[in-house]
Amino acid sequence: MNFSIIIYIIGRILQFEGAFLLLPAFTGLIYGEFEDALVYFLTALLCFVVGFIMGRKKITHKELYAREGFACVALSWITMGAFGALPFVFTGDIPRYIDALFETISGFTTTGASILNNVEALSHANLFWRSFTHWIGGMGVFVFMMAILPMLGASSFNLMKAESPGPSVDKLVPKLKNSAKILYFIYIGMTILEIICLLICRLPLFETLCTTFGTVGTGGFGILNSSLSAYSPAIQNVVTVFMILSGINYTAYFCLLMKEFKQAFAMEEVRWYLIIILVSVGIITWNITPMYDNVGTSLRHAFFQVGSIITTTGFMTTDFNLWPELSKNILVILMFIGACAGSTGGGMKISRLIILFKAVKKELSTMIHPRMVRKIRLDGHVIANETLRSVNVYISVYFMILFISLLLISLDEFGFTTNFTAVIATLNNIGPGLDMVGPTQNFSIFSSFSKCVLIFDMLVGRLELFPVLILFMPSCWKKY
């Protein structure tokens, strides 16, 4: 293990976090929250100092191999959460550190699960930081660093691979730095576009910014106790559109920018993503229409909640915990499916499920025709055995973590629906579950131990399991 490069990169990450913390500090000054602003300035200073000390350490070897990449990403995200939780504690809005850590990790991992009973009691500075963590974690802080810093050349690809969601990561263009710039260009462009749309709908600027951070980052932290249910249908519709757009593979947007329209619209994953949304909305609309005044209202709520759940955003416009069982079961299935690979959404990813379905189909065909040679293809490209193996291992490890986490938090003696949906809501980075962790409830009911388990689930879910799990391998820490 190359410890010097890991310490150096974590130091740089802390310096970036210090810069990000200045934004809520200025927000506090604007709203006259001077004590909170001072807390953010001091926390930013702490991050700068610690990051500077760590970044000064001489790098003995500049090589960054896969295990360093995985370990570095996991440790950096843990460090960001640990320092990012401090303002909540020091301002007194979330006095217990474990609760503040839960809220911060939930923000950075774009989960949106909260322990707060009264969100509206938070200061503007804390509300801004809470939502801004979604935007930071949505695309990933390493992608941001690569976009503006030279980093480590080709070795940086191992950082991007460890942080980016999906079964495989490809460079959009030959130079990794340019790929990172393109991703953030699309990300920022989508952010600005939603801000403009929400301002046109007459949503105040502060609420517009916080809502946009949660939408484009597919996080779901609201600044009202009622999430988005108090907003107008026009605002809800805008958020619905941008949630669904944020769940699409960013490669499709790159193809559109390059005017490769045929390639963009031919992506199987995107096609199935949209089909699943339309079918789910149709069934749920039919199922919940008796609960609402008219079909239009039912359709609006169905589109919003399907978009919110499949993209793992977690906003809500209505208490879907009161919906009929069919609709709730569809939402639970969507929690597992998740968004597209290469998007800011969580979940198992549609591309993995497509590959898994095709592998099962191939296996059944082989049983009928033993001598038949058949390749698994996605978007016309043959799926490598390594990718297929990684998908199978991912699915296996995913359910192992799910079942173990379910057993551990069951020590709190809550019902099965509460425990099961709490785990899948955190492991898939969704936010709300059902029953006692439903859209109008929160995660404050759990013990500190269970919160630690769920924090772990949020991290492994956002980082695609293996970067966090590799930290528990003794061989990972052996020096060269």
C-alpha positions as CSV (number, residue, x, y, z in Angstrom):
1,M,0.0,0.0,0.0
2,N,1.3,3.4,-1.0
3,F,0.4,5.3,2.2
4,S,2.1,8.6,1.1
5,I,-0.1,9.1,-1.9
6,I,-3.2,8.3,0.1
7,I,-2.4,10.8,2.8
8,Y,-1.6,13.4,0.1
9,I,-4.9,12.9,-1.7
10,I,-7.0,12.9,1.5
11,G,-5.2,16.2,2.4
12,R,-6.2,17.7,-1.0
13,I,-9.8,16.5,-0.5
14,L,-9.9,18.3,2.9
15,Q,-8.7,21.5,1.3
16,F,-11.5,21.2,-1.3
17,E,-14.0,20.6,1.5
18,G,-12.7,23.7,3.3
19,A,-13.4,25.7,0.2
20,F,-16.9,24.2,-0.1
21,L,-17.6,25.1,3.6
22,L,-17.1,28.8,2.8
23,L,-20.4,28.8,0.8
24,P,-22.6,28.1,3.9
25,A,-20.4,30.5,5.9
26,F,-21.3,33.3,3.4
27,T,-24.9,32.2,3.5
28,G,-24.9,32.6,7.2
29,L,-23.6,36.2,6.8
30,I,-26.2,37.0,4.3
31,Y,-29.0,35.9,6.6
32,G,-27.5,37.5,9.7
33,E,-26.6,34.2,11.3
34,F,-23.1,35.4,12.5
35,E,-22.4,32.7,15.0
36,D,-23.2,29.9,12.5
37,A,-21.1,31.7,9.9
38,L,-18.2,31.8,12.3
39,V,-18.6,28.1,12.9
40,Y,-18.4,27.4,9.2
41,F,-15.4,29.7,8.8
42,L,-13.5,28.0,11.6
43,T,-14.4,24.5,10.3
44,A,-13.2,25.5,6.9
45,L,-10.0,26.8,8.5
46,L,-9.6,23.4,10.3
47,C,-10.0,21.6,7.0
48,F,-7.4,23.8,5.3
49,V,-4.9,23.4,8.1
50,V,-5.2,19.6,8.4
51,G,-5.3,19.3,4.6
52,F,-2.2,21.4,4.2
53,I,-0.3,19.4,6.8
54,M,-1.3,16.1,5.1
55,G,-0.7,17.5,1.6
56,R,2.9,18.5,2.6
57,K,4.0,15.0,3.2
58,K,6.5,13.9,0.5
59,I,5.1,11.3,-2.0
60,T,7.6,8.4,-2.2
61,H,5.9,6.7,-5.1
62,K,3.4,8.4,-7.5
63,E,2.0,5.2,-8.7
64,L,-1.7,4.7,-7.8
65,Y,-2.9,1.2,-8.4
66,A,-6.4,-0.3,-8.0
67,R,-6.2,-1.0,-4.3
68,E,-4.8,2.5,-3.5
69,G,-7.6,3.9,-5.6
70,F,-10.3,2.0,-3.8
71,A,-8.9,2.6,-0.3
72,C,-8.2,6.3,-1.1
73,V,-11.8,6.9,-2.3
74,A,-13.4,5.1,0.7
75,L,-11.2,6.9,3.3
76,S,-11.7,10.3,1.6
77,W,-15.5,9.9,1.7
78,I,-15.3,8.9,5.4
79,T,-13.0,11.8,6.2
80,M,-15.3,14.3,4.3
81,G,-18.3,13.0,6.4
82,A,-16.3,13.2,9.7
83,F,-15.3,16.9,9.1
84,G,-18.5,17.9,7.4
85,A,-20.6,16.9,10.4
86,L,-18.7,19.3,12.7
87,P,-20.8,22.4,11.9
88,F,-24.0,20.7,12.8
89,V,-22.7,19.8,16.2
90,F,-20.9,23.2,16.9
91,T,-24.0,25.2,15.9
92,G,-26.1,23.1,18.2
93,D,-28.7,22.2,15.5
94,I,-27.7,18.5,15.7
95,P,-25.9,18.2,19.1
96,R,-25.1,14.5,19.0
97,Y,-22.1,13.7,16.7
98,I,-23.4,10.3,15.6
99,D,-26.6,12.0,14.4
100,A,-24.7,14.8,12.7
101,L,-22.5,12.2,11.0
102,F,-25.6,10.3,9.8
103,E,-27.0,13.4,8.3
104,T,-23.7,14.4,6.6
105,I,-23.0,11.0,5.2
106,S,-26.6,10.8,4.0
107,G,-25.9,14.1,2.2
108,F,-22.6,13.3,0.6
109,T,-23.8,9.8,-0.5
110,T,-27.0,11.5,-1.9
111,T,-29.2,9.3,0.2
112,G,-31.4,11.9,1.8
113,A,-32.3,9.8,4.9
114,S,-32.6,12.2,7.9
115,I,-32.7,12.0,11.6
116,L,-34.3,15.5,11.9
117,N,-37.8,15.8,13.3
118,N,-38.0,19.5,12.4
119,V,-36.0,20.5,9.4
120,E,-37.3,24.0,9.3
121,A,-35.7,24.7,12.7
122,L,-32.2,24.6,11.1
123,S,-30.4,27.9,10.2
124,H,-30.0,28.9,6.6
125,A,-26.3,28.1,6.8
126,N,-27.0,24.5,7.9
127,L,-29.8,24.1,5.4
128,F,-27.6,25.2,2.6
129,W,-24.7,23.0,3.7
130,R,-27.0,20.0,4.2
131,S,-28.4,20.4,0.6
132,F,-25.0,21.3,-0.9
133,T,-23.5,18.0,0.3
134,H,-25.9,16.4,-2.2
135,W,-24.4,18.4,-5.1
136,I,-20.9,17.7,-4.0
137,G,-21.5,13.9,-3.7
138,G,-23.7,13.6,-6.8
139,M,-21.0,13.7,-9.4
140,G,-18.2,12.9,-7.0
141,V,-15.5,15.1,-5.4
142,F,-12.7,13.2,-7.2
143,V,-14.2,13.9,-10.6
144,F,-14.3,17.6,-9.6
145,M,-10.7,17.5,-8.6
146,M,-9.6,15.8,-11.8
147,A,-11.5,18.5,-13.8
148,I,-9.4,21.3,-12.3
149,L,-6.1,19.7,-11.2
150,P,-3.5,17.7,-13.1
151,M,-3.6,15.0,-10.4
152,L,-1.6,11.8,-11.2
153,G,-1.9,11.3,-14.9
154,A,-3.2,7.9,-16.0
155,S,-3.2,6.6,-12.4
156,S,-6.1,8.9,-11.7
157,F,-8.4,6.6,-13.6
158,N,-8.3,4.2,-10.6
159,L,-9.8,7.0,-8.5
160,M,-12.5,7.7,-11.0
161,K,-13.2,4.0,-11.4
162,A,-13.6,3.6,-7.7
163,E,-15.9,6.6,-7.2
164,S,-18.1,6.4,-10.3
165,P,-21.4,4.3,-10.2
166,G,-22.0,1.4,-12.5
167,P,-20.5,-1.9,-13.6
168,S,-17.8,-0.2,-15.8
169,V,-16.3,3.2,-16.3
170,D,-15.0,4.5,-19.6
171,K,-13.3,7.7,-20.6
172,L,-15.5,9.9,-22.7
173,V,-12.4,11.3,-24.4
174,P,-8.8,10.0,-24.4
175,K,-7.6,12.4,-21.7
176,L,-9.1,11.7,-18.3
177,K,-9.0,15.4,-17.2
178,N,-11.1,16.3,-20.3
179,S,-13.5,13.5,-19.5
180,A,-14.0,15.0,-16.0
181,K,-14.4,18.5,-17.4
182,I,-17.1,17.2,-19.8
183,L,-19.0,15.4,-16.9
184,Y,-19.0,18.6,-14.8
185,F,-19.9,20.8,-17.7
186,I,-23.0,18.7,-18.2
187,Y,-23.6,18.5,-14.4
188,I,-23.3,22.3,-14.0
189,G,-25.3,23.0,-17.1
190,M,-28.2,20.8,-15.8
191,T,-28.0,22.6,-12.4
192,I,-28.2,26.1,-14.0
193,L,-31.1,25.0,-16.2
194,E,-33.1,23.8,-13.3
195,I,-32.3,26.9,-11.2
196,I,-33.7,29.0,-14.1
197,C,-36.8,26.9,-14.5
198,L,-37.6,27.0,-10.7
199,L,-37.0,30.8,-10.6
200,I,-39.5,31.2,-13.5
201,C,-42.0,29.2,-11.4
202,R,-41.4,31.9,-8.7
203,L,-39.7,29.8,-6.1
204,P,-37.4,32.0,-3.9
205,L,-33.7,31.8,-4.7
206,F,-32.6,30.1,-1.5
207,E,-35.2,27.4,-1.9
208,T,-34.4,27.1,-5.6
209,L,-30.7,26.5,-4.8
210,C,-31.4,23.9,-2.1
211,T,-34.0,22.1,-4.2
212,T,-31.8,22.0,-7.3
213,F,-28.8,20.6,-5.3
214,G,-31.1,17.8,-4.1
215,T,-32.6,17.2,-7.5
216,V,-29.5,17.2,-9.8
217,G,-27.5,15.4,-7.2
218,T,-30.4,12.9,-6.7
219,G,-30.2,13.4,-3.0
220,G,-33.6,14.5,-1.7
221,F,-33.0,16.6,1.4
222,G,-35.9,19.1,1.5
223,I,-35.8,22.4,3.5
224,L,-39.4,22.0,4.5
225,N,-40.9,19.3,6.8
226,S,-43.4,18.5,4.1
227,S,-40.6,18.0,1.5
228,L,-42.1,19.3,-1.8
229,S,-45.7,18.7,-1.1
230,A,-46.3,22.4,-0.2
231,Y,-45.0,23.6,-3.6
232,S,-47.2,24.3,-6.7
233,P,-47.8,21.6,-9.3
234,A,-45.6,23.5,-11.7
235,I,-42.6,23.3,-9.4
236,Q,-43.3,19.7,-8.7
237,N,-43.4,19.0,-12.4
238,V,-40.1,20.8,-13.0
239,V,-38.4,18.7,-10.3
240,T,-39.9,15.5,-11.7
241,V,-38.4,16.2,-15.1
242,F,-35.0,17.0,-13.7
243,M,-35.0,14.0,-11.4
244,I,-35.6,11.7,-14.4
245,L,-33.0,13.5,-16.5
246,S,-30.5,13.2,-13.7
247,G,-31.0,9.4,-13.6
248,I,-29.9,9.0,-17.2
249,N,-26.4,7.9,-18.1
250,Y,-24.3,11.0,-18.7
251,T,-22.7,9.3,-21.7
252,A,-26.0,9.8,-23.5
253,Y,-25.7,13.6,-22.9
254,F,-22.1,13.5,-24.2
255,C,-23.3,11.8,-27.4
256,L,-26.0,14.4,-27.8
257,L,-23.4,17.2,-27.4
258,M,-21.2,15.5,-30.0
259,K,-24.3,15.2,-32.3
260,E,-24.1,11.4,-32.2
261,F,-27.9,11.2,-31.9
262,K,-28.2,7.6,-33.2
263,Q,-25.8,6.4,-30.5
264,A,-27.5,8.4,-27.8
265,F,-31.0,7.1,-28.5
266,A,-29.8,3.5,-29.1
267,M,-28.5,3.0,-25.5
268,E,-30.4,-0.1,-24.2
269,E,-30.1,1.1,-20.6
270,V,-31.7,4.4,-21.2
271,R,-34.4,2.8,-23.2
272,W,-35.3,0.4,-20.5
273,Y,-35.0,3.1,-17.9
274,L,-37.7,5.1,-19.6
275,I,-39.9,2.1,-20.3
276,I,-39.8,1.1,-16.6
277,I,-40.8,4.6,-15.6
278,L,-43.7,4.8,-18.0
279,V,-45.0,1.3,-17.1
280,S,-44.7,2.0,-13.3
281,V,-46.4,5.3,-13.7
282,G,-49.3,3.8,-15.6
283,I,-50.0,1.1,-13.1
284,I,-49.6,3.3,-10.1
285,T,-51.9,6.0,-11.6
286,W,-54.6,3.4,-12.2
287,N,-54.1,2.0,-8.7
288,I,-54.2,5.3,-6.7
289,T,-56.8,7.3,-8.7
290,P,-59.6,6.6,-6.3
291,M,-57.5,8.3,-3.6
292,Y,-57.3,11.7,-5.4
293,D,-59.7,14.2,-6.9
294,N,-58.9,13.4,-10.5
295,V,-56.7,11.4,-12.9
296,G,-54.4,14.4,-13.5
297,T,-53.5,14.7,-9.8
298,S,-52.9,11.0,-9.5
299,L,-50.7,11.1,-12.6
300,R,-48.7,14.0,-11.2
301,H,-48.1,12.2,-7.9
302,A,-47.3,8.9,-9.7
303,F,-44.8,10.5,-12.0
304,F,-43.1,12.4,-9.2
305,Q,-42.8,9.5,-6.8
306,V,-41.7,7.0,-9.5
307,G,-39.1,9.5,-10.7
308,S,-38.0,10.2,-7.1
309,I,-37.6,6.5,-6.2
310,I,-36.1,5.0,-9.3
311,T,-33.5,7.9,-9.4
312,T,-33.0,7.4,-5.7
313,T,-33.7,11.1,-5.1
314,G,-36.2,10.7,-2.2
315,F,-38.3,13.8,-2.5
316,M,-42.0,13.4,-1.9
317,T,-45.2,15.3,-2.8
318,T,-47.6,12.9,-1.0
319,D,-47.4,10.2,1.7
320,F,-47.0,7.1,-0.5
321,N,-46.9,5.1,2.7
322,L,-50.8,5.4,2.5
323,W,-51.0,4.1,-1.1
324,P,-52.4,0.6,-1.9
325,E,-50.1,-2.4,-1.5
326,L,-49.6,-2.8,-5.3
327,S,-48.3,0.7,-5.6
328,K,-46.0,0.4,-2.6
329,N,-44.6,-2.9,-3.8
330,I,-43.8,-1.3,-7.2
331,L,-41.9,1.5,-5.4
332,V,-40.0,-1.1,-3.4
333,I,-39.0,-2.9,-6.6
334,L,-37.9,0.5,-8.1
335,M,-35.7,1.0,-5.0
336,F,-33.7,-2.0,-6.0
337,I,-33.6,-1.2,-9.7
338,G,-32.2,2.3,-9.3
339,A,-31.1,4.6,-12.1
340,C,-28.7,4.2,-15.0
341,A,-25.0,3.6,-14.6
342,G,-22.9,6.7,-15.1
343,S,-25.7,8.9,-13.6
344,T,-25.9,10.5,-10.1
345,G,-28.5,8.0,-9.1
346,G,-28.0,5.0,-6.8
347,G,-29.5,1.5,-6.7
348,M,-28.3,-1.7,-8.4
349,K,-28.3,0.1,-11.8
350,I,-30.4,-0.9,-14.8
351,S,-27.3,-1.9,-16.8
352,R,-26.4,-4.6,-14.2
353,L,-29.9,-6.0,-14.3
354,I,-29.9,-6.1,-18.1
355,I,-26.6,-7.9,-18.1
356,L,-27.9,-10.3,-15.4
357,F,-31.1,-11.0,-17.4
358,K,-29.2,-11.7,-20.6
359,A,-26.8,-14.0,-18.7
360,V,-29.8,-16.0,-17.4
361,K,-31.3,-16.1,-20.9
362,K,-28.0,-17.4,-22.3
363,E,-27.8,-20.0,-19.6
364,L,-31.3,-21.3,-20.3
365,S,-30.5,-21.4,-24.1
366,T,-27.3,-23.3,-23.4
367,M,-29.4,-25.9,-21.5
368,I,-31.6,-26.4,-24.5
369,H,-28.8,-26.1,-27.1
370,P,-25.5,-27.3,-25.4
371,R,-23.4,-26.7,-28.5
372,M,-24.6,-23.2,-29.2
373,V,-22.1,-20.4,-28.8
374,R,-23.8,-17.2,-27.8
375,K,-22.3,-13.9,-26.7
376,I,-23.9,-11.4,-24.3
377,R,-24.1,-8.0,-25.9
378,L,-25.0,-4.5,-24.6
379,D,-25.5,-1.7,-27.0
380,G,-24.0,-3.9,-29.7
381,H,-20.8,-4.5,-27.7
382,V,-19.8,-7.9,-26.4
383,I,-19.8,-8.0,-22.6
384,A,-16.4,-9.2,-21.3
385,N,-16.2,-12.1,-19.0
386,E,-14.6,-9.9,-16.4
387,T,-17.6,-7.5,-16.5
388,L,-20.0,-10.4,-16.2
389,R,-18.1,-11.8,-13.3
390,S,-18.0,-8.5,-11.5
391,V,-21.8,-8.1,-11.9
392,N,-22.4,-11.6,-10.4
393,V,-20.1,-10.8,-7.5
394,Y,-21.7,-7.4,-7.0
395,I,-25.2,-8.9,-6.8
396,S,-24.0,-11.6,-4.4
397,V,-22.2,-9.2,-2.1
398,Y,-25.1,-6.7,-2.3
399,F,-27.6,-9.2,-0.9
400,M,-25.1,-10.4,1.7
401,I,-24.8,-6.9,3.1
402,L,-28.5,-6.4,2.9
403,F,-29.3,-9.5,4.9
404,I,-26.5,-8.9,7.5
405,S,-27.6,-5.2,8.0
406,L,-31.2,-6.3,8.3
407,L,-30.3,-8.8,11.1
408,L,-28.1,-6.2,12.9
409,I,-30.7,-3.4,13.0
410,S,-33.4,-5.8,14.0
411,L,-31.9,-5.6,17.5
412,D,-33.9,-2.4,17.9
413,E,-37.1,-4.5,17.8
414,F,-38.9,-2.5,15.0
415,G,-41.2,-4.2,12.5
416,F,-39.9,-6.1,9.4
417,T,-41.2,-3.5,6.9
418,T,-39.5,-0.7,8.8
419,N,-36.2,-2.5,9.1
420,F,-36.2,-3.9,5.5
421,T,-37.0,-0.7,3.8
422,A,-34.6,1.2,6.1
423,V,-31.8,-1.0,4.9
424,I,-32.7,-0.8,1.2
425,A,-33.4,2.9,1.4
426,T,-29.8,3.5,2.8
427,L,-28.0,0.8,0.8
428,N,-29.6,2.1,-2.5
429,N,-29.1,5.8,-1.4
430,I,-32.9,6.5,-1.6
431,G,-33.8,8.2,1.7
432,P,-37.4,7.3,2.7
433,G,-38.7,3.8,3.2
434,L,-42.0,2.6,4.5
435,D,-43.8,2.3,7.8
436,M,-41.8,4.0,10.6
437,V,-39.2,5.3,8.1
438,G,-41.8,6.4,5.5
439,P,-41.9,9.7,3.7
440,T,-43.4,11.6,6.6
441,Q,-41.1,9.9,9.2
442,N,-37.3,9.8,9.8
443,F,-34.5,7.6,11.0
444,S,-34.2,9.2,14.5
445,I,-35.9,6.1,16.0
446,F,-32.9,3.9,15.6
447,S,-30.2,3.4,18.2
448,S,-26.6,4.7,17.7
449,F,-25.5,1.2,16.7
450,S,-28.2,0.8,14.0
451,K,-27.3,4.3,12.7
452,C,-23.7,3.2,12.4
453,V,-24.9,0.2,10.4
454,L,-27.0,2.4,8.2
455,I,-24.1,4.8,7.7
456,F,-22.0,1.9,6.5
457,D,-24.8,0.9,4.1
458,M,-25.0,4.5,2.7
459,L,-21.2,4.5,2.0
460,V,-21.0,1.1,0.4
461,G,-24.1,1.8,-1.6
462,R,-22.7,5.1,-3.0
463,L,-19.2,3.7,-3.6
464,E,-20.4,0.4,-5.3
465,L,-19.6,-1.8,-2.3
466,F,-15.9,-2.8,-3.0
467,P,-14.0,0.5,-2.2
468,V,-15.3,0.3,1.4
469,L,-15.1,-3.5,1.8
470,I,-11.5,-3.5,0.6
471,L,-10.6,-1.6,3.8
472,F,-11.4,-4.8,5.8
473,M,-8.8,-6.9,3.8
474,P,-5.5,-7.2,5.8
475,S,-3.6,-7.7,2.5
476,C,-4.8,-4.2,1.4
477,W,-2.6,-2.6,4.1
478,K,0.6,-4.4,3.3
479,K,3.4,-2.1,2.2
480,Y,5.2,-2.7,-1.1
